[in-house]
Amino acid sequence: MGCGKTTAMAFLVDELNRRSEHILPRPKVCYHYCRNDETGTADYIYSVLILSLLQQLPGLKRTFSEWYKNNLKSGTLEPATSTRKLEEFLQEVLGTLDRLLYIVIDGLDECDKQSRRTLLRLLSNLSNSTPRLKILLSSRPEEEILGQLDKSTKIDMESTVFRDAMIVRHMIEERFPDCWTSEIKDLVTNELSRSAHGSSIWTKMIVEFMEIRDYQAIEPIRKFLRNMPLPDKLTNLYRTLISQKSSDDLENQELINMALKVLAISCRSISIQELAWAVALAAALDQVKTVADLAKLVDYGRLMALIAPFITRVDFKDTRKRQVQLVHKSVKEYVILEATTSSTPDESITYDVEILQPFILNICISYLLLDEIGSSPLSSNEQPAMGGLPQGPDLRSGGKPPKEYDPSGTRETSEKDMICYDPTASGFGEFFAYASCHWLVHFSCIESGPPPCLAKIEKLCQAGSTRLHKWTSQDCRPGRKVSGRFHLDSGSHDPLSITSLFGSDALLHKMLKKPTFDEDNYRPSSAINAVDQILQSGDLSKLGIFFLHGKLGHQLRDIEFFRNIIRRWDFAVTPRDNGKAVYELLDHVLDTIVGKHWGGALLCTAASCGCLPIIQHLFNRAQHREELRNDLLCFEAIGEAVPRDDIAVVCYLLNQEGFKASLPYVRNLAGETLLHMASKICDPEMFDLLIPRLKDIIHLVDNDGYTALVRMFRSQTDITWRRRCALILLEHASDSGNNYIGDGKHEPLQEAVKTGNVMMCRALLESEFKFDPFSALKRGNDGQWVLNAEPRVNGDDGQWVLYAEPRANGNELLEMLLEYAIPTSSS
């Protein structure tokens, strides 16, 4: 509709006439434009064609007069209004023509069905019997018409941005030849051509609207283009079309309106079958209980004929292809406009699709509540086994390597060759896939207005139910592939968790006011489970509703609630929320935190998870609460942050009053000091923070008798980091006046040799401590110096094994030790 068919046909008529000027005998062109009134009836079209022939070929007037008189004499009272008689005249006259004749009929789809069948039958007969006759028809691509013209040559008028830009530019030059600068013309051309999508009638009316406004400056025009209103003329045109297509029948009008609503609000393109099933259910919402009963009401042929002017061309040979779309965005705007109370479009109107969300949501929920969906299995017994098979064409590839991953490809492209299953084969109908995969999207979009029926939500999301398992399983497979895109565990959900994740605040408040949460519909500890799902989702806005309102808040008012939030902080807090909801809850229970001395435990949990924002919030609140301040002097917290190599948390805690003095006394159950903990990762930045404050305990050992320095040798961290950390430790140990940092049992140099690390051994030998190289040497049986211990490293099983890598073999270590030992011996 409005794609420029009439303009194109008018151009063709002019071009045919122009090309016929120099041909003898000159060809004739008979043109008629059908409308959805008397001009689209067969007798009217015949009359116009005959009149056009008489005007162009005056010699036929006498023939027509004689024909008319003869029919009167034979008893035909009005031969000029008789379809059958007019057909006879055209067949008689056209059979004797001595020149080319072009019959051009525009708007074939505007004719009533009976007239269209009659006209096409005559034109077919004339074409077969009249060699000099050429026929050109234009029509919307309706299924019935395409079927009637199946063997005819067709030209599809595809829309392109280039074609739309030419149309826009022509209209602008015609209406604003001098008053707009080239910059304004280019701006309008670019914006309108991108939004036209082949709709010439929309383009024409928008340009006319701008002419009425008489815009002259570029900024007002740019503002207009950002929020283009729906022209009154276009609104009236759509209303007229609905009236015409429905034949002013109320049921037909209702079906058209419902179909347009579904298309305007749908999350994706939908198939002919999906649309027909959705509209059939919307029309009989309270009258069907089963998929089988609904199937009897589906009439996609009738529906597609009714909405033909409002949708893009579809392939009727594949009614399950996801292809049905509105012909232009202005149709969507019209649908939204009709759904609102306002009827006067202007620039202040926001075309908010939310107003249609309750309509489509009700259809989706009602569909998923049909009886079969709560009982029958989703797929056949064979399909789970099929899911384990290799997916795609490689089943027959003869061992060919798989295609390389294409980062620019879509998910649909990657799933193209996967094994499909058919939910309709299990008796779930054509709308099951859409309803399962998208009802939550529509559910989440309803922010205002009356919430959905709570009883329906409870039935649809009943904990442990077949229905819940079924739609969640389908939700993971929007492309109906055996292999799901993701796993959605139906066993983790119930009505409360689903409403928490996707429902509005109003519905959640309503649900939490329920007197009881029966075990038939809800999971045990439903509130705790719902909060866990919220934390996994990353949207914390509903936490306050649970915590502060309803009857389930008491289940959450304990320390584990907040510790769970802290543990999930990294993926639960979004940049948009920034933890504001959690801070508000902490402040709300601050007296409880102080009274029950939760501060230390929360601080340790935050430090162990690297949750610096919570740590900062607790210390900020402690500035005015001395008791909380004392609870936060929990030195174990820094012992939680150091093993994580969390520099930011350690820095922050070290800057808090009271923490520095306690550092030497922090140990874990393995007897490890903070230096032992830091030695596992060997981050030089961490050692720069700790060593100046812990240089007096460098020599302390853990429960296994190892110093922090020896632990460094056995770390799996990059050798460069280990060497730097060892040098930092040795430097500060020397500054502290310690002349020995061994433990008597595990000599540092000897332990370094055991690890086979030349770089670490050299660092020790060149340090201020002047480690004796002979501590790692002994005389062999032949009297020659040999290593006191063979180099070893951690094996795959975690046990110490002989080191065998060339870069650190025994000979290299021996040569290095002798290099440092010989001068020492000589002296």
C-alpha positions in Angstrom: 0.0 0.0 0.0 1.2 3.4 -0.9 4.4 2.1 -2.6 3.8 4.2 -5.8 2.0 1.7 -8.0 -0.4 4.3 -9.3 2.4 6.7 -10.0 4.3 4.0 -11.8 1.3 3.0 -13.9 0.6 6.6 -14.9 4.2 6.9 -16.0 3.9 3.7 -18.0 0.8 5.0 -19.7 2.6 8.3 -20.6 5.6 6.4 -21.9 3.5 4.0 -24.0 1.7 7.0 -25.6 5.1 8.7 -26.2 6.6 5.7 -27.9 3.5 5.2 -30.0 3.7 8.6 -31.7 5.8 7.5 -34.7 4.3 4.0 -35.2 1.8 3.3 -37.9 -0.9 2.4 -37.4 -0.5 4.1 -34.0 -1.1 1.8 -31.0 -3.8 2.7 -28.6 -3.8 2.7 -24.7 -6.9 2.2 -22.6 -6.3 3.0 -18.9 -8.6 2.6 -15.9 -7.9 3.1 -12.2 -10.1 1.0 -9.9 -11.3 2.2 -6.5 -13.1 0.3 -3.9 -16.5 1.6 -5.1 -18.5 1.3 -8.3 -15.4 2.1 -10.3 -14.1 -1.4 -9.3 -17.1 -3.3 -10.7 -16.8 -5.3 -13.9 -19.5 -3.5 -15.8 -17.9 -0.1 -14.9 -14.5 -1.2 -16.0 -15.9 -2.5 -19.4 -17.7 0.7 -19.9 -14.6 2.8 -19.3 -12.5 0.6 -21.7 -15.2 0.8 -24.4 -15.5 4.6 -24.0 -11.7 5.0 -24.3 -11.7 2.9 -27.5 -14.6 5.0 -29.0 -12.7 8.2 -28.2 -9.5 7.1 -29.7 -11.0 5.2 -32.7 -14.0 7.3 -33.8 -14.8 4.8 -36.5 -16.0 2.3 -33.9 -18.8 4.6 -32.8 -21.1 3.4 -35.6 -20.2 -0.2 -34.8 -21.2 0.5 -31.1 -24.4 2.2 -32.1 -25.5 -0.7 -34.3 -24.6 -3.2 -31.6 -26.6 -1.2 -29.1 -29.7 -1.0 -31.3 -29.5 -4.7 -32.2 -29.4 -5.6 -28.5 -32.5 -3.4 -27.8 -34.4 -5.1 -30.6 -33.4 -8.5 -29.1 -35.0 -7.6 -25.8 -32.0 -6.4 -23.8 -33.3 -3.3 -22.1 -29.9 -1.8 -21.0 -27.1 -3.5 -22.9 -24.6 -0.8 -21.8 -25.0 -1.9 -18.2 -25.0 -5.7 -18.9 -21.6 -7.3 -18.0 -22.2 -10.2 -20.4 -23.2 -7.9 -23.3 -20.3 -5.6 -22.8 -17.9 -8.6 -22.8 -19.4 -9.7 -26.1 -18.8 -6.3 -27.6 -15.2 -6.1 -26.5 -14.5 -9.6 -27.8 -16.1 -8.7 -31.2 -14.3 -5.4 -31.6 -10.9 -6.4 -30.3 -10.8 -9.4 -32.7 -10.9 -7.0 -35.7 -8.2 -4.5 -34.5 -5.5 -3.7 -37.0 -3.0 -2.2 -34.5 -1.5 -2.8 -31.0 -3.8 -2.2 -28.1 -2.6 -1.7 -24.5 -5.2 -2.3 -21.7 -3.8 -0.9 -18.4 -5.8 -1.5 -15.2 -4.5 -0.1 -12.0 -5.7 -1.3 -8.6 -6.9 -4.7 -9.4 -7.1 -5.5 -5.7 -9.6 -2.8 -5.2 -12.2 -4.7 -7.3 -14.7 -6.9 -5.5 -14.0 -10.6 -5.8 -16.8 -11.4 -8.2 -15.9 -8.5 -10.6 -12.2 -9.4 -10.4 -12.9 -13.1 -11.4 -15.1 -11.9 -14.2 -12.5 -9.4 -15.5 -9.6 -11.8 -15.3 -11.5 -14.4 -17.2 -12.3 -12.0 -20.0 -8.8 -10.6 -20.2 -7.4 -14.2 -20.4 -9.8 -15.0 -23.3 -8.9 -11.8 -25.1 -5.2 -12.4 -24.6 -5.5 -15.8 -26.2 -7.7 -14.7 -29.1 -6.2 -11.3 -29.8 -2.5 -11.3 -30.8 -2.2 -7.5 -30.9 -3.5 -7.1 -27.3 -1.1 -6.3 -24.4 -2.4 -6.2 -20.9 -0.8 -4.5 -17.9 -2.3 -4.9 -14.3 -1.2 -3.5 -10.9 -2.2 -5.0 -7.6 -1.2 -5.6 -4.1 0.4 -9.0 -3.7 -2.7 -10.8 -2.2 -2.7 -14.6 -2.2 -5.9 -14.9 -4.2 -4.8 -12.5 -6.9 -1.4 -14.1 -7.2 -3.0 -17.5 -7.5 -5.3 -16.2 -10.3 -2.3 -14.7 -12.1 0.0 -17.6 -11.5 1.2 -18.1 -15.1 1.5 -14.4 -15.8 4.7 -12.4 -16.0 5.1 -10.4 -12.8 7.3 -7.4 -11.7 7.8 -6.9 -8.0 8.2 -3.3 -6.9 10.9 -3.7 -4.3 11.7 -0.7 -2.1 15.2 0.6 -1.9 16.7 3.7 -0.1 17.9 4.9 -3.5 14.4 4.7 -5.1 12.9 6.4 -2.0 15.5 9.2 -2.1 14.7 9.9 -5.8 11.0 10.2 -4.9 11.7 12.4 -1.9 14.0 14.7 -3.9 11.4 15.0 -6.7 8.7 16.0 -4.2 11.0 18.5 -2.5 12.1 20.1 -5.8 8.5 20.3 -6.8 7.2 22.0 -3.7 10.3 23.9 -2.3 12.2 24.8 -5.5 13.7 28.0 -4.2 12.9 28.5 -0.5 15.1 25.7 0.9 18.9 25.6 0.7 20.7 22.6 -0.6 21.7 21.7 2.9 18.1 21.5 4.0 17.1 19.6 0.9 19.9 17.0 1.5 18.9 16.7 5.2 15.2 16.1 4.4 16.0 13.7 1.5 18.3 11.6 3.7 16.0 11.4 6.7 12.8 10.8 4.8 14.3 8.2 2.4 15.6 6.2 5.5 12.1 6.2 7.0 10.0 5.7 3.9 10.6 2.0 3.4 8.9 2.2 0.0 5.8 4.1 1.2 5.4 6.9 -1.3 2.1 7.9 0.1 3.7 8.5 3.6 6.4 10.4 1.9 4.0 12.6 0.0 1.9 13.4 3.1 4.9 14.2 5.2 6.2 16.6 2.6 2.7 18.2 2.3 2.7 18.5 6.1 6.0 20.3 6.0 4.7 22.6 3.3 1.7 23.5 5.5 4.1 24.3 8.4 6.1 26.4 5.9 9.4 25.6 7.6 12.3 27.8 6.4 15.1 27.3 9.0 17.1 24.1 9.3 16.9 23.6 13.1 13.0 23.5 13.3 13.1 21.1 10.3 15.7 18.9 12.1 13.4 18.9 15.2 10.4 18.0 13.1 12.3 15.1 11.4 13.3 13.7 14.8 9.7 13.3 15.8 7.6 13.2 12.7 3.8 13.1 13.5 1.3 10.8 11.8 -0.5 13.0 9.2 -4.2 13.3 9.6 -4.7 12.3 6.0 -2.8 9.1 6.6 -4.8 8.3 9.7 -8.1 8.8 7.8 -6.7 6.7 4.9 -6.0 3.8 7.3 -9.5 4.1 8.8 -11.0 4.1 5.4 -9.0 1.1 4.3 -10.1 -0.9 7.4 -13.7 0.0 6.6 -13.3 -1.1 3.0 -11.5 -4.3 3.7 -14.0 -5.3 6.4 -17.0 -4.3 4.3 -18.1 -2.4 7.5 -18.6 -5.8 9.2 -17.8 -5.4 12.9 -16.3 -8.9 13.2 -14.0 -8.3 10.3 -13.0 -4.9 11.7 -12.2 -6.5 15.0 -10.0 -9.2 13.4 -8.1 -6.5 11.4 -7.6 -4.4 14.5 -6.4 -7.4 16.6 -4.0 -8.5 13.8 -2.5 -5.1 13.5 -2.0 -4.9 17.3 -0.2 -8.2 17.3 2.1 -7.1 14.4 2.7 -3.7 16.0 3.8 -5.1 19.4 5.4 -8.5 18.4 9.1 -8.9 19.3 10.0 -10.3 16.0 8.6 -11.0 12.5 6.0 -13.7 12.9 4.6 -16.3 10.5 1.2 -16.4 8.9 0.2 -19.3 11.1 1.5 -17.6 14.3 -0.5 -14.5 13.5 -3.7 -16.5 12.6 -3.5 -18.5 15.8 -2.9 -15.5 18.0 -5.8 -13.6 16.5 -8.1 -16.6 16.7 -7.3 -16.9 20.4 -7.8 -13.1 21.0 -11.2 -13.3 19.3 -12.3 -16.3 21.4 -10.3 -15.7 24.6 -12.7 -17.2 27.1 -14.3 -19.8 24.8 -11.4 -22.2 24.1 -9.6 -24.4 26.6 -7.5 -26.6 24.4 -5.2 -26.3 21.5 -7.4 -28.6 19.5 -10.4 -26.4 19.9 -8.4 -23.3 19.0 -7.1 -25.0 15.8 -10.7 -25.3 14.5 -11.1 -21.5 14.7 -7.9 -20.6 12.8 -8.6 -19.2 9.3 -5.4 -17.6 8.0 -6.6 -17.1 4.5 -9.4 -14.9 5.6 -7.2 -13.0 8.0 -4.5 -12.3 5.4 -7.0 -11.1 2.9 -8.4 -8.6 5.5 -5.0 -7.2 6.4 -3.4 -7.3 3.0 -3.0 -3.5 2.5 -1.2 -3.2 5.8 1.6 -5.8 5.5 4.6 -6.3 3.3 4.5 -9.0 0.7 4.5 -12.5 2.0 5.2 -16.0 0.6 2.0 -17.9 0.9 3.7 -21.1 0.0 5.4 -21.1 3.4 2.9 -20.1 6.0 5.3 -21.0 8.8 8.1 -18.7 7.7 8.6 -15.7 10.0 7.9 -13.0 7.5 4.8 -11.0 8.3 5.5 -7.3 9.0 3.7 -4.1 8.9 4.2 -2.3 5.6 5.4 0.9 7.3 6.0 2.3 10.7 3.1 4.7 10.2 0.8 1.8 10.5 2.3 1.0 13.9 1.9 4.6 14.9 -1.7 4.5 13.8 -2.4 1.3 15.8 -0.9 2.9 18.9 -2.8 6.1 18.3 -6.1 4.3 18.0 -5.4 2.5 21.3 -5.0 5.8 23.1 -7.6 8.3 24.2 -6.2 11.0 22.0 -7.2 11.2 18.4 -5.4 14.4 17.2 -1.8 13.6 16.2 0.7 16.3 16.7 4.4 16.6 17.6 3.7 16.2 21.4 2.4 12.7 21.0 4.7 9.9 21.9 3.9 6.7 20.1 4.5 4.4 23.2 4.0 0.8 22.3 3.6 0.0 26.0 -0.1 0.6 25.7 -0.4 -2.6 23.5 1.7 -4.8 25.9 -1.3 -6.0 28.0 -3.1 -7.2 24.8 -0.3 -9.4 23.6 0.7 -10.6 27.1 -2.9 -11.8 27.7 -2.8 -13.7 24.4 0.6 -15.3 25.3 -0.5 -16.3 28.8 -3.9 -17.6 27.7 -2.2 -19.7 25.1 0.3 -21.2 27.5 -2.6 -22.1 29.8 -4.3 -24.3 27.2 -4.7 -27.8 28.5 -2.3 -29.7 26.3 0.6 -27.4 27.3 0.2 -28.5 30.9 0.2 -32.2 30.2 1.9 -33.4 26.9 5.7 -33.7 26.7 7.5 -31.0 24.7 9.3 -33.3 22.3 9.3 -36.9 21.1 11.5 -39.5 22.7 13.9 -39.4 19.8 14.6 -35.7 20.0 16.7 -35.7 23.2 18.9 -38.3 21.7 19.1 -36.2 18.5 20.4 -33.4 20.6 23.5 -35.4 21.4 24.4 -35.9 17.7 26.8 -33.7 15.8 24.9 -30.6 14.6 25.0 -29.3 11.0 26.2 -30.5 7.6 29.4 -32.1 9.0 27.4 -35.3 9.5 28.1 -36.0 5.8 31.2 -34.0 5.3 33.5 -37.0 5.1 35.8 -35.6 7.9 36.2 -32.2 6.4 37.3 -29.6 9.0 34.6 -27.3 10.4 34.2 -23.8 9.1 36.1 -21.1 10.8 34.2 -19.0 13.4 32.7 -15.8 11.9 32.7 -13.1 14.6 30.3 -11.0 12.4 27.8 -13.8 12.1 24.4 -13.8 13.9 23.1 -16.5 16.2 20.5 -17.4 13.6 23.3 -17.9 11.1 25.2 -20.2 13.5 22.0 -22.3 14.1 21.1 -22.6 10.4 22.2 -26.2 10.0 21.3 -27.4 13.5 18.7 -30.1 13.9 15.2 -28.7 14.4 12.2 -30.0 16.3 8.5 -29.1 15.7 6.4 -28.2 18.8 3.3 -28.5 16.7 4.1 -32.2 16.2 3.5 -32.6 19.9 0.1 -30.9 19.7 1.1 -27.4 21.0 0.0 -25.4 17.9 1.7 -22.7 15.9 1.8 -20.0 18.6 3.6 -22.0 21.3 7.1 -21.0 20.3 6.4 -17.3 20.3 4.3 -17.4 23.5 7.0 -19.3 25.4 9.9 -17.3 24.2 8.5 -13.8 24.4 5.8 -13.6 27.1 8.4 -12.7 29.6 9.5 -9.8 27.4 6.0 -8.4 27.2 5.5 -9.1 30.9 8.6 -7.0 31.8 7.4 -4.1 29.7 4.2 -3.5 31.7 5.2 -0.8 34.1 1.8 0.9 34.6 -1.8 0.1 34.3 -3.6 -2.9 35.8 -1.2 -5.8 36.4 -1.9 -9.2 34.8 -4.2 -11.7 36.6 -2.2 -13.1 39.6 -4.0 -16.4 39.4 -2.9 -16.9 35.8 0.7 -16.1 36.7 0.6 -18.6 39.5 -0.8 -21.4 37.3 1.7 -20.6 34.5 4.7 -20.6 36.8 3.6 -23.2 39.3 6.8 -24.6 40.9 7.8 -28.0 39.5 4.9 -28.1 37.1 5.0 -29.7 33.6 3.8 -26.3 32.2 6.6 -24.4 33.7 9.2 -26.9 32.5 7.7 -26.8 29.1 7.7 -23.1 28.4 11.1 -22.6 30.0 12.5 -25.4 27.8 11.1 -23.7 24.7 12.3 -20.3 25.9 15.9 -21.6 25.6 15.2 -22.5 22.0 13.6 -19.5 20.2 14.8 -21.0 16.9 13.2 -24.4 17.6 16.6 -26.1 17.7 17.2 -29.3 19.6 20.3 -27.7 21.1 19.3 -24.9 23.4 21.0 -21.5 23.3 21.2 -21.4 27.1 19.9 -23.4 30.1 17.0 -22.1 32.1 16.4 -24.3 35.1 12.7 -24.6 35.6 13.4 -26.2 39.0 14.8 -22.9 40.3 11.7 -20.9 39.6 8.2 -20.3 40.8 5.6 -17.5 40.5 7.5 -15.3 42.9 10.9 -15.6 41.3 9.5 -15.0 37.8 7.5 -12.0 39.0 10.6 -10.7 40.8 12.7 -10.9 37.6 10.2 -9.8 35.0 7.1 -8.4 36.6 6.2 -4.8 37.6 6.7 -3.4 41.1 2.9 -3.2 41.5 2.4 -6.9 40.7 5.3 -7.9 43.1 3.7 -5.9 45.9 0.4 -7.5 45.2 1.9 -11.0 45.3 3.9 -10.3 48.5 0.6 -9.3 50.2 -0.8 -12.9 49.7 -1.8 -14.4 53.1 0.1 -17.6 52.3 2.4 -19.0 49.8 1.1 -22.5 49.3 3.4 -25.3 48.5 1.3 -26.3 45.5 2.4 -23.2 43.5 5.5 -21.9 45.3 8.9 -23.4 46.3 9.9 -23.7 49.9 11.8 -20.6 51.1 10.3 -18.8 48.1 11.6 -15.4 49.1 15.2 -16.5 49.6 15.1 -18.3 46.2 13.6 -15.2 44.5 16.3 -12.9 46.0 19.0 -15.3 44.8 17.5 -15.1 41.3 17.5 -11.3 41.5 21.1 -11.3 42.5 22.0 -13.5 39.5 20.0 -11.2 37.2 22.0 -8.0 38.1 18.9 -5.9 38.8 18.7 -5.1 42.5 15.8 -2.6 42.2 13.3 -5.1 43.7 15.4 -6.1 46.7 13.8 -3.3 48.8 10.3 -4.5 48.0 11.2 -7.9 49.4 13.1 -6.6 52.4 10.8 -3.9 53.5 7.3 -5.0 52.3 5.1 -8.0 52.3 5.0 -11.0 54.6 8.3 -12.6 53.6 10.7 -9.9 54.6 11.5 -11.7 57.9 13.1 -14.5 55.9 15.7 -12.1 54.7 16.5 -10.0 57.7 19.7 -11.8 58.7 23.4 -11.5 58.1 23.4 -14.3 55.4 21.2 -12.1 53.2 23.8 -9.4 53.1 26.7 -11.8 52.8 25.0 -13.4 49.8 24.6 -10.0 48.2 28.3 -9.2 48.8 29.4 -12.5 47.3 27.5 -11.8 44.1 28.4 -8.1 44.0 30.5 -8.3 40.8 27.6 -9.5 38.6 24.7 -8.4 40.7 25.5 -4.6 40.7 25.2 -2.8 37.4 26.8 0.6 36.5 23.3 2.0 36.3 22.3 1.0 39.8 25.8 1.3 41.3 24.7 -0.6 44.4 22.3 2.1 45.6 19.6 -0.4 46.5 22.1 -2.4 48.7 23.3 0.7 50.4 19.8 1.7 51.3 19.1 -1.7 52.8 22.3 -1.6 54.8 21.4 1.8 56.2 17.8 0.6 57.0 19.2 -2.1 59.2 22.2 -0.2 60.5 21.0 -0.5 64.1 20.7 -4.2 63.8 24.2 -4.5 62.3 25.5 -2.6 65.3 23.4 -4.3 67.9 24.2 -7.8 66.6 27.8 -7.0 65.9 27.6 -8.0 62.2 30.2 -5.4 61.1 33.3 -7.6 61.4 31.7 -10.5 59.6 30.4 -8.3 56.8 33.8 -6.7 56.5 35.6 -10.0 56.2 33.1 -11.3 53.6 33.6 -8.1 51.6 37.3 -8.4 51.8 37.3 -12.0 50.7 35.2 -11.0 47.6 37.1 -7.9 46.8 33.9 -5.8 47.4 35.5 -2.4 48.1 32.3 -0.4 47.7 30.7 -2.3 50.7 33.9 -1.9 52.8 33.9 1.9 52.1 30.2 2.2 52.9 30.7 0.4 56.3 33.6 2.6 57.3 31.8 5.7 56.2 28.8 4.8 58.4 31.3 3.9 61.2 32.5 7.5 61.4 29.4 8.4 63.5 28.9 5.0 65.2 31.8 4.2 67.6 30.4 0.7 68.3 30.4 -0.1 64.6 33.9 1.3 64.3 35.1 -1.1 67.0 33.4 -4.1 65.2 35.2 -3.1 62.0 38.6 -3.5 63.6 38.6 -7.0 62.4 42.1 -7.6 61.3 41.3 -10.9 59.7 39.8 -8.9 56.9 43.2 -7.9 55.5 44.1 -11.6 55.7 41.2 -12.2 53.3 42.3 -9.6 50.8 46.0 -10.4 50.6 45.7 -14.0 49.2 43.4 -12.5 46.5 46.1 -10.0 45.6 43.5 -7.3 46.0 45.7 -4.2 46.1 42.8 -1.7 46.3 41.2 -3.4 49.4 44.5 -3.8 51.1 45.4 -0.1 50.5 42.1 1.0 51.8 42.3 -1.1 55.0 45.9 0.0 55.7 44.7 3.6 55.7 42.1 2.9 58.3 43.1 3.7 61.9 44.1 0.7 64.0 45.0 -1.7 61.2 48.7 -1.1 60.8 49.6 -2.1 64.3 47.8 -5.4 64.0 49.4 -6.6 60.8 52.3 -8.7 62.4 49.7 -10.7 64.4 47.5 -11.7 61.5 47.8 -15.4 60.8 45.6 -18.0 59.2 44.9 -21.6 60.3 48.1 -22.8 58.5 50.2 -20.4 60.6 50.9 -18.2 57.6 51.6 -14.5 58.1 50.5 -11.9 55.6 53.9 -12.3 53.8 53.4 -16.0 53.4 50.0 -15.3 51.9 51.5 -12.7 49.5 54.2 -15.1 48.5 51.8 -17.4 46.8 51.1 -14.8 44.0 54.3 -12.7 44.4 52.9 -9.4 43.2 55.7 -6.8 43.7 53.1 -4.1 44.4 51.6 -6.1 47.3 55.1 -6.6 48.7 55.8 -2.9 48.4 52.8 -2.3 50.6 53.4 -5.0 53.2 57.1 -5.3 53.7 57.8 -1.9 55.1 55.2 -2.7 57.8 56.2 -6.3 58.4 60.0 -6.3 58.1 60.3 -7.5 61.7 58.5 -10.8 61.0 60.3 -11.7 57.7 62.0 -14.6 59.5 58.8 -16.2 60.9 57.8 -19.6 59.6 54.4 -21.2 58.9 53.2 -24.5 60.4 55.3 -26.4 57.8 58.4 -24.6 58.9 58.8 -22.4 55.8 59.6 -18.7 55.7 57.9 -16.4 53.2 61.1 -16.2 51.2 61.2 -20.0 50.8 57.5 -20.0 49.8 58.4 -17.6 47.0 60.7 -20.2 45.5 57.9 -22.7 45.2 55.3 -20.2 43.8 54.1 -20.8 40.3 54.1 -17.1 39.5 56.2 -15.6 36.7 59.9 -15.8 37.7 60.4 -12.0 37.1 57.8 -11.2 39.7 59.2 -13.7 42.1 62.7 -12.3 41.8 61.5 -8.7 42.3 59.5 -9.8 45.4 62.6 -11.6 46.8 64.8 -8.6 46.3 62.2 -6.3 48.0 62.1 -8.7 51.0 65.9 -9.1 51.2 66.4 -5.3 51.0 64.0 -4.6 53.9 65.3 -7.5 55.9 68.8 -6.0 55.6 67.5 -2.5 56.6 65.8 -4.0 59.7 69.2 -5.2 61.0 68.4 -8.9 60.6 71.6 -10.7 59.8 69.9 -14.0 59.2 66.5 -14.8 57.6 66.7 -18.6 57.5 64.9 -20.9 59.8 67.7 -23.3 60.5 65.9 -26.1 58.8 65.3 -24.8 55.3 68.2 -22.7 54.2 67.0 -20.2 51.5 69.8 -20.9 49.0 69.5 -24.6 49.4 65.7 -24.4 48.9 66.3 -22.2 45.8 68.6 -24.8 44.4 66.0 -27.5 44.9 63.6 -25.5 42.7 66.2 -25.3 40.0 65.8 -21.6 39.5 69.0 -19.9 38.4 67.6 -16.4 38.6 66.4 -16.8 42.2 69.7 -18.4 43.3 71.7 -15.5 41.7 69.4 -13.0 43.5 70.2 -14.6 46.9 74.0 -14.8 46.2 74.1 -11.1 45.2 72.0 -9.8 48.1 73.3 -8.0 51.2 73.1 -11.3 53.1 75.9 -12.9 51.1 74.5 -16.4 51.3 77.2 -19.0 51.5 77.3 -20.9 48.2 78.9 -23.9 50.0 75.6 -24.3 51.9 74.3 -25.8 48.7 77.4 -27.8 47.8 79.1 -30.9 49.1 82.0 -33.2 48.1 81.1 -36.1 45.9 82.7 -39.6 46.1 85.4 -38.5 43.7 86.2 -35.4 45.8 84.6 -33.0 43.4 82.0 -30.4 44.4 78.4 -31.4 43.7 75.0 -30.0 44.5 73.9 -30.6 48.1 70.3 -31.2 46.7 69.1 -32.1 43.2 66.8 -29.4 41.7 63.1 -30.2 41.9 59.8 -28.7 40.8 56.2 -29.5 41.3 54.9 -32.3 39.1 51.5 -32.7 37.5 50.3 -34.4 40.7 51.5 -31.6 42.9 54.5 -33.6 44.3 58.1 -32.5 44.1 60.0 -34.2 41.3 63.5 -33.9 39.9 63.8 -30.9 37.7 64.7 -31.9 34.2 64.4 -28.7 32.1 67.6 -27.6 30.4 67.3 -24.0 31.5 67.8 -25.0 35.1 69.6 -28.3 35.2 72.1 -29.3 37.9 75.2 -28.5 35.8 74.2 -24.9 35.3 73.4 -24.4 39.0 76.7 -26.1 40.0 78.7 -23.8 37.7 77.0 -20.7 39.1 77.5 -21.7 42.7 81.2 -22.5 42.0 81.6 -19.1 40.4 80.6 -17.5 43.6 82.3 -20.0 45.9 85.8 -19.9 44.4 86.4 -16.2 45.2 85.0 -16.8 48.7 87.2 -19.9 49.2 90.3 -18.0 48.0 89.8 -15.2 50.3 
